[in-house]
Amino acid sequence: MADITLVNLNMLYLRHMDGVERERHLPLGPLYLVAALEEAGFSVDLRDYQQCASVDLFSRRAIADFCAGPAPIIGVSCMANLLPFAILALQELRQRYPDRLLVLGGVGAKSVELEVLRAFDWVDVVAHGEGERTVVELVRACTDGTPLAAIPGLAVRTAAGPVLNPPAERLRDLDAVALPAYHHVDLRTYDGYGMVSSRGCPYPCTFCSVAPVWNHQSFGRSPAAIVDEMRLLHERAGVELFLFQDEFFVASKHGVLRFCDELARSGLKVKWKAFGRVDLTDVETMDAMAATGCIELRYGIESGSAAVLQRTRKGFSPERASIVVAEAIKRFPRVDTFFVWGFPFETMEDFYQTLFLMVSFRLMGARILPSLLCYLPQTAIYEEYRGDPKFEFCPDLLPEYMLTGHEVCHASRIELDADHAWVFDFIRRHPHIFPGFYHYDLVGNVRPKLALLREHGFYATLGATPAGLGDTTG
């Protein structure tokens, strides 16, 4: 028997009126953990739920059956959209395997670790922060029979109640981190291949849920290490298209030029996509990226209102965004522009400015990806507005990144059949644990803006993947 069973619950699975949209992406996070555990001498049983063949993928019985015969420790990794499902899956696993240690990991429970332990007694441990060191210490402690209470990066129960330990010390030299344990998966069965060039983002955007996970610190890999991994995947599985997942790929002009030079000298003939920052991308940078196979550049524009950009601490102006996007459109086959709408302080005048910029970019040839603001518990904007009576749950509308796979999507509207009603009931009973599913002022703020977006042709295409979700991975 393995020392630990790791279950990946990070996945893209969307139901539409005309069928299911399902893409399998390399589970990078769990694969990094497997590599760290094996390097420490432990045996790992990895289960990627993306590969589950169940007809009803989002039933608690299906996930429990998928985890049959687990190791003494079961660790489940999820993002915020599948946190309700993951917690209920752990309840099912507790009933089947009462003697197993059940660990909830991934970014899904960020900032609500203690609340999860208080509310759900079947969850034994919640892991948080960078996981390589934490998971090794966890398995070692269980093997040795020593207490978990002092392990960094864990929230655990003690005699005095749940305790949240400080996160593990960050890994600064990412080149020294073992590559993901690719030998645990069939690489050719995946649709998307993510790459990590850095971990963390130093920027203080108030609505962002990613930077707080890494405590607003960023550490990067060397260009040589990144290109070596790309070569490995290209030679081993024929991968020809890579997506750089990290928001801080364009950390500096110098760094991007170094990477492009390394990739050009490698002789690899591959294509790649990346996220950029308006304030860190210039013409020389874009030219180097395009010349080395970058076919898609993604920008988080967020708003066309200078007041909103300032309030959310984005660090650039709409005018600068317009200049940079126009230059990018000249150089790349596709340019994605992400917008966030529904800020509680966003006036209708602010929103019209955003709508104008979205329409302008669309006419220029950019792809427009609007997303309803999501109030995840680690964000500064949620801290500012938490407890406000204007927060409410709406069963026919969720922020794009919070779609769970249980609902059926009709453009911006969703429906939930009676068989899956339990997941929304569960979310309603625990609003402080699942705030990302809630809206601020549905009638006065969200609905009027959604109507205008529909009027201008956004959210009008049935079966379209919301907000670029097709490129998310664990």
C-alpha positions as a printed Julia matrix, in Angstrom:
474×3 Matrix{Float64}:
   0.0    0.0     0.0
   1.18   3.53   -0.77
   1.92   6.0     2.0
  -0.58   8.54    0.68
  -3.33   8.78   -1.93
  -3.44  12.17   -3.66
  -6.63  13.04   -5.54
  -6.71  15.86   -8.07
 -10.12  17.58   -8.22
  -9.0   20.53  -10.3
 -10.7   20.23  -13.67
 -12.71  21.81  -16.43
 -16.14  20.27  -16.85
 -19.01  22.44  -18.07
 -22.5   21.31  -19.03
 -24.25  23.16  -21.85
 -27.65  22.65  -23.44
 -26.04  20.89  -26.39
 -23.55  18.75  -24.49
 -20.57  18.72  -22.15
 -17.39  20.71  -22.51
 -14.56  18.78  -20.91
 -10.83  19.36  -21.18
  -8.12  17.49  -19.32
  -5.13  19.55  -18.25
  -1.95  18.33  -16.64
  -2.46  18.4   -12.84
   0.77  20.29  -12.19
   0.2   21.04   -8.51
  -0.36  17.42   -7.43
   2.45  16.23   -9.71
   4.88  18.58   -7.96
   3.78  17.13   -4.61
   4.25  13.58   -5.87
   7.79  14.43   -6.97
   8.63  15.9    -3.55
   7.24  12.87   -1.75
   9.07  10.37   -3.92
  12.29  12.33   -3.55
  11.82  11.93    0.23
  11.39   8.18   -0.15
   7.6    7.86    0.14
   5.23   5.92   -2.11
   2.36   7.85   -3.7
  -0.94   6.72   -5.19
  -2.06   9.53   -7.53
  -5.67   9.66   -8.72
  -6.56  12.34  -11.29
 -10.34  12.75  -11.23
 -10.19  14.3   -14.68
  -9.76  10.71  -15.89
 -12.87   9.4   -14.14
 -15.27   7.74  -16.58
 -18.41   7.97  -14.44
 -21.61   9.02  -16.2
 -22.48  11.3   -13.27
 -19.06  12.73  -12.52
 -20.35  15.09   -9.83
 -21.97  12.61   -7.5
 -20.43  11.87   -4.13
 -20.66   8.16   -4.83
 -18.66   8.55   -8.06
 -15.72  10.26   -6.35
 -15.76   7.75   -3.49
 -15.75   4.83   -5.95
 -12.89   6.48   -7.83
 -10.89   6.53   -4.57
 -11.5    2.89   -3.7
  -8.71   1.18   -1.78
  -6.87   4.31   -0.67
  -3.68   4.68    1.37
  -3.8    5.55    5.1
  -3.71   9.26    4.17
  -6.09  10.69    1.57
  -5.28  14.18    0.28
  -7.78  15.94   -1.99
  -6.72  19.03   -3.95
  -9.29  21.48   -5.31
  -9.88  25.06   -6.37
 -12.58  27.3    -4.9
 -15.27  26.32   -7.41
 -15.11  22.66   -6.35
 -14.57  23.27   -2.63
 -18.2   22.36   -1.73
 -17.98  19.16   -3.77
 -14.57  18.29   -2.31
 -15.78  18.71    1.27
 -18.83  16.54    0.65
 -16.68  13.97   -1.13
 -14.5   13.8     1.98
 -17.65  13.17    4.02
 -18.43  10.2     1.79
 -14.86   8.96    2.14
 -15.08   9.28    5.92
 -18.12   7.0     5.94
 -16.36   4.4     3.79
 -12.91   4.68    5.4
 -13.31   5.87    9.0
  -9.69   5.07    9.85
  -8.07   7.23    7.1
  -6.58  10.66    7.69
  -8.49  13.07    5.42
  -6.55  16.1     4.21
  -8.01  18.97    2.17
  -5.43  20.77    0.02
  -5.1   23.08   -2.94
  -6.1   26.75   -3.0
  -9.83  26.11   -2.56
  -9.89  26.57    1.22
  -7.5   29.53    1.3
  -8.37  31.87    4.22
 -11.21  29.65    5.48
  -9.09  26.79    6.81
 -10.26  27.18   10.4
 -13.88  27.65    9.38
 -13.72  24.38    7.43
 -12.38  22.49   10.44
 -15.01  23.99   12.76
 -17.92  23.27   10.43
 -17.01  19.82    9.07
 -15.73  17.36   11.62
 -14.91  14.75    8.98
 -12.07  16.93    7.6
  -8.99  16.14    9.69
  -6.44  18.55    8.24
  -6.42  21.51    5.84
  -3.14  22.23    4.05
  -2.31  25.74    2.87
   0.52  27.54    1.11
   3.29  26.02   -0.95
   2.96  22.29   -0.47
   6.21  20.44   -1.19
   7.71  20.78    2.29
   4.39  20.52    4.11
   3.24  17.28    2.48
   6.57  15.57    3.14
   6.48  16.55    6.82
   2.85  15.44    7.05
   3.51  11.95    5.69
   6.68  11.61    7.74
   4.81  12.54   10.92
   2.06  10.01   10.18
   4.65   7.33    9.46
   6.53   8.09   12.69
   3.39   8.58   14.77
   4.38  12.11   15.78
   1.81  14.93   16.21
   0.8   17.13   13.29
   0.16  20.19   15.41
   3.54  21.86   14.79
   3.87  21.27   11.04
   4.02  24.53    9.04
   1.38  24.86    6.36
  -1.31  22.89    8.18
  -4.55  23.76    9.95
  -5.21  21.04   12.53
  -7.43  20.31   15.49
  -5.95  20.49   18.98
  -7.43  20.05   22.46
  -7.95  23.81   22.52
  -9.65  23.84   19.11
  -8.54  24.25   15.49
  -5.16  25.95   14.98
  -3.75  27.5    11.82
   0.02  27.07   11.66
   2.15  29.56    9.71
   2.81  28.57    6.09
   5.94  26.63    5.22
   8.97  28.69    4.24
   8.79  29.57    0.57
  10.95  27.73   -1.94
  13.15  30.43   -3.43
  15.35  28.39   -5.76
  12.74  26.91   -8.09
  15.4   25.36  -10.3
  16.22  23.06   -7.37
  12.61  21.86   -7.1
  12.03  18.43   -8.63
  10.08  18.5   -11.89
   6.46  17.3   -11.75
   6.25  13.49  -11.53
   5.16  13.07  -15.14
   5.74   9.31  -14.98
   2.55   9.02  -12.9
   0.29  10.08  -15.78
  -0.2    9.24  -19.43
   0.89  12.54  -20.9
  -0.81  11.92  -24.24
  -4.28  11.73  -22.67
  -4.33  15.44  -21.79
  -5.65  18.35  -23.82
  -3.67  21.16  -22.23
  -0.08  21.43  -21.05
   0.65  24.14  -18.54
   4.08  25.46  -17.66
   5.23  27.3   -14.57
   7.88  29.98  -14.99
   7.37  31.53  -11.55
   5.41  31.14   -8.35
   3.63  34.13   -6.91
   2.8   37.7    -7.87
   3.9   40.82   -5.97
   1.1   43.07   -7.16
  -1.64  44.27   -4.77
  -4.76  44.08   -6.99
  -7.6   44.12   -4.48
  -9.83  41.61   -6.31
  -7.08  39.07   -7.07
  -7.21  35.7    -5.32
  -3.86  34.43   -6.64
  -1.27  36.81   -5.18
  -2.47  36.33   -1.56
  -1.98  32.57   -1.88
   1.73  33.28   -2.3
   1.81  36.13    0.23
   2.54  38.6    -2.6
   6.03  37.14   -3.1
   7.32  35.9    -6.43
  10.23  33.61   -7.28
  11.14  32.55  -10.79
  12.81  29.73  -12.67
  15.77  30.2   -14.98
  15.09  30.25  -18.73
  17.29  27.17  -19.16
  15.23  25.14  -16.68
  11.96  26.15  -18.33
  13.17  25.28  -21.83
  14.57  21.95  -20.63
  11.13  21.01  -19.28
   9.48  22.07  -22.52
  11.93  19.86  -24.42
  11.17  16.92  -22.12
   7.42  17.17  -22.75
   7.93  17.75  -26.46
  10.15  14.69  -26.85
   8.25  12.42  -24.47
   4.68  13.24  -25.51
   4.92  15.32  -28.66
   3.66  18.46  -26.91
   3.71  21.35  -29.36
   1.68  23.99  -27.52
   2.37  25.25  -23.98
   0.48  27.64  -21.75
   2.41  29.58  -19.13
  -0.04  29.51  -16.27
   1.55  32.02  -13.94
   0.28  35.58  -13.97
   3.84  36.86  -13.58
   5.4   35.36  -16.7
   6.18  38.89  -17.86
   7.98  39.79  -14.63
  10.43  42.04  -16.44
  11.48  42.9   -19.95
  14.95  41.5   -19.28
  13.54  38.2   -18.04
  11.29  37.72  -21.06
  14.09  38.54  -23.5
  16.38  36.03  -21.75
  13.72  33.33  -22.05
  13.08  34.08  -25.71
  16.81  33.96  -26.43
  17.11  30.6   -24.63
  14.15  29.15  -26.52
  15.48  30.39  -29.85
  18.93  28.85  -29.21
  17.34  25.54  -28.17
  16.01  24.89  -31.65
  12.63  23.75  -30.25
   9.84  24.32  -32.75
   6.89  24.81  -30.4
   4.07  27.28  -29.86
   3.19  28.92  -26.55
   0.75  31.23  -24.81
   1.35  33.54  -21.88
  -0.2   36.11  -19.59
   1.27  39.6   -19.75
   1.03  42.86  -17.84
   0.15  46.09  -19.58
   2.76  48.04  -17.61
   5.57  45.54  -18.27
   5.15  44.8   -21.98
   6.65  46.91  -24.75
   7.14  46.48  -28.5
  10.61  44.9   -28.21
   9.29  42.34  -25.72
   6.33  41.46  -27.92
   8.52  41.13  -31.01
  10.81  38.67  -29.22
   7.85  36.65  -27.96
   6.2   36.47  -31.4
   9.48  35.49  -33.06
   9.9   32.48  -30.75
   6.44  30.97  -31.16
   4.12  32.92  -28.87
   0.73  32.77  -30.57
  -1.43  34.23  -27.83
  -0.89  37.0   -25.3
  -3.36  37.58  -22.48
  -3.89  40.82  -20.62
  -5.86  41.51  -17.47
  -7.34  44.88  -18.38
 -10.17  44.58  -15.81
 -11.78  48.01  -16.36
 -12.03  50.93  -18.76
 -12.52  53.33  -15.86
  -9.45  55.09  -14.49
 -11.23  55.44  -11.14
 -11.87  51.69  -10.89
  -8.32  50.82  -11.95
  -7.0   53.14   -9.28
  -9.37  51.78   -6.62
  -8.36  48.2    -7.44
  -4.64  49.09   -7.54
  -3.99  47.79  -11.06
  -1.07  50.13  -11.7
  -1.87  51.42  -15.19
  -4.4   53.58  -17.03
  -6.99  52.71  -19.69
  -5.0   54.83  -22.14
  -1.87  52.74  -21.58
  -3.9   49.56  -21.95
  -5.25  50.75  -25.3
  -1.76  51.45  -26.64
  -0.32  48.1   -25.55
  -3.25  46.02  -26.78
  -3.18  47.75  -30.16
   0.5   46.85  -30.55
  -0.11  43.26  -29.43
  -2.88  42.78  -32.0
  -0.38  43.62  -34.75
   1.96  40.84  -33.63
  -0.02  37.88  -32.29
  -2.7   35.69  -33.9
  -4.79  36.1   -30.77
  -4.86  38.65  -27.99
  -7.13  38.01  -25.03
  -8.34  40.88  -22.87
  -9.86  40.0   -19.51
 -12.33  42.34  -17.86
 -13.92  42.2   -14.41
 -17.34  43.75  -13.94
 -19.72  44.14  -11.04
 -17.43  45.9    -8.57
 -19.59  47.23   -5.71
 -18.1   50.72   -6.13
 -18.34  50.64   -9.95
 -20.85  53.31  -10.97
 -22.82  52.98  -14.16
 -20.59  55.68  -15.65
 -17.56  53.55  -14.77
 -19.23  50.53  -16.32
 -20.05  52.38  -19.54
 -16.37  53.3   -19.84
 -15.48  49.62  -19.46
 -18.12  48.61  -22.0
 -16.76  51.19  -24.45
 -13.22  49.81  -24.1
 -14.46  46.23  -24.52
 -16.3   47.11  -27.73
 -13.28  49.05  -28.99
 -10.94  46.12  -28.39
 -13.38  43.77  -30.06
 -13.44  45.96  -33.16
  -9.62  45.97  -33.14
  -9.61  42.17  -33.2
  -8.98  41.2   -29.58
 -10.97  38.5   -27.82
 -13.01  39.91  -24.94
 -13.4   37.79  -21.79
 -15.65  39.48  -19.22
 -15.93  37.92  -15.76
 -18.33  38.77  -12.98
 -16.4   39.81   -9.87
 -15.74  36.87   -7.56
 -15.44  37.56   -3.82
 -13.02  34.87   -2.71
 -12.17  35.02    1.01
  -8.46  35.81    0.56
  -9.1   38.95   -1.49
  -8.82  42.47   -0.12
 -12.13  43.41   -1.69
 -13.94  40.66    0.2
 -12.37  41.79    3.45
 -13.67  45.28    2.77
 -17.25  44.19    2.07
 -17.69  40.98    4.08
 -20.73  40.99    6.28
 -22.55  43.5     4.1
 -26.27  42.61    3.89
 -26.19  43.19    0.12
 -24.38  39.89   -0.39
 -26.79  37.31   -1.8
 -26.81  33.97   -3.58
 -28.46  33.66   -6.98
 -29.18  30.14   -8.3
 -29.29  31.21  -11.95
 -26.05  33.22  -12.04
 -22.55  32.4   -10.78
 -19.22  34.14  -11.37
 -17.55  32.36  -14.3
 -14.72  30.91  -12.26
 -17.15  29.42   -9.72
 -19.06  27.13  -12.08
 -19.02  23.73  -10.4
 -19.94  21.35  -13.21
 -23.29  20.46  -11.64
 -25.2   23.21  -13.43
 -26.22  23.57  -17.09
 -24.99  26.77  -18.77
 -27.18  28.83  -21.1
 -24.78  31.69  -21.97
 -24.79  33.76  -18.76
 -27.75  31.93  -17.2
 -27.48  28.6   -15.44
 -29.93  25.92  -14.39
 -29.59  23.19  -11.79
 -31.54  19.97  -11.95
 -33.11  18.46   -8.84
 -30.5   15.68   -8.63
 -27.76  18.23   -7.99
 -29.71  20.71   -5.84
 -27.78  19.53   -2.79
 -24.63  21.38   -3.83
 -26.35  24.79   -3.9
 -28.16  24.0    -0.65
 -24.78  23.25    0.92
 -23.33  26.55   -0.36
 -26.3   28.5     1.03
 -25.85  26.97    4.48
 -22.22  28.12    4.69
 -21.96  31.6     3.12
 -18.8   32.56    5.03
 -16.96  29.49    3.74
 -18.15  29.84    0.14
 -18.42  33.62   -0.48
 -17.13  33.27   -4.04
 -20.55  32.01   -5.11
 -22.29  35.17   -3.86
 -23.08  38.52   -5.47
 -23.13  42.06   -4.21
 -26.43  43.87   -4.82
 -27.93  41.67   -7.5
 -30.75  44.06   -8.45
 -28.93  47.37   -8.23
 -25.45  46.34   -9.36
 -25.23  43.01  -11.18
 -28.43  42.61  -13.21
 -28.35  46.04  -14.93
 -24.75  45.56  -16.04
 -25.4   42.03  -17.25
 -28.3   43.32  -19.36
 -26.0   45.86  -21.03
 -23.35  43.22  -21.71
 -25.95  41.03  -23.39
 -27.24  43.99  -25.39
 -23.75  44.57  -26.79
 -23.21  40.94  -27.76
 -21.33  39.63  -24.74
 -22.58  36.45  -23.03
 -24.61  35.76  -26.16
 -22.92  32.62  -27.48
 -24.23  29.35  -26.12
 -21.6   26.73  -25.44
 -18.73  29.21  -25.16
 -16.17  28.53  -22.46
 -16.53  31.32  -19.88
 -13.57  33.57  -19.25
 -10.95  31.31  -20.77
 -11.57  28.56  -18.25
 -10.33  26.07  -20.78
  -6.78  27.01  -19.83
  -6.93  26.43  -16.07
  -5.07  23.63  -14.36
  -4.36  22.48  -10.89
